[in-house]
Amino acid sequence: MNLDYPYLSSFFSSVEGTTIEKYLINLKVERVKELIVYDQKNLSEIAWELGYSSVAHLSGQFKKVTGFSLSYFKNLKEQKRSSLNDV
């Protein structure tokens, strides 16, 4: 892009209303939610795939963004899942 980071950062913030870092963190958290809901990977695999140093780091950011712990979010998903007999 050949643009200075301060200019790009300022422009991004003015358009999106958030910093580049926070935007990327929010994208990652949305991906975590998706992977949890579809039960495709365990938390260690999710953390590794998204570049977190540990599940604890992922968990901290997830809670900061959503207000929920990873385990609480996983339990919400389980409670909303209907058995095949109920469908």
Long-range contacts (C-beta under 8 A, 24 or more apart in sequence): 25-61, 25-65, 26-65, 28-61, 29-61, 29-62, 29-65, 29-66, 32-58, 32-62, 32-70, 33-66, 33-73, 36-70, 36-73, 36-74, 36-77, 37-77, 39-77, 43-70
